[in-house]
Amino acid sequence: MECLIQTLAVAGHPSFRHAASSLGITVFERSTRAVRITGAGQQFVDGVADGVVPIELAAEAVGQIDRTNIL
């Protein structure tokens, strides 16, 4: 689920930094070795998780339809 949220956040912006700043909070902390979610970022993820579940289910359904059509 976090991957989907990250993808949606970054997709509409020219860089990771612009995507992170568009929310007005620091969502991730970056180092040369890792990217970690911040406390505020985790609160954001927790807050939007219920809304993302239907999107994930829809994506899975489309994937199943696509596989069915291929077979």
Sequence and secondary structure as in RCSB ss.txt:
>XXXX:A:sequence
MECLIQTLAVAGHPSFRHAASSLGITVFERSTRAVRITGAGQQFVDGVADGVVPIELAAEAVGQIDRTNIL
>XXXX:A:secstr
 HHHHHHHHHHTSSSHHHHHHTTTS  EEE SS EEE HHHHHHHHHHHHHHHHHHHHHHHHHHHHHHHH 
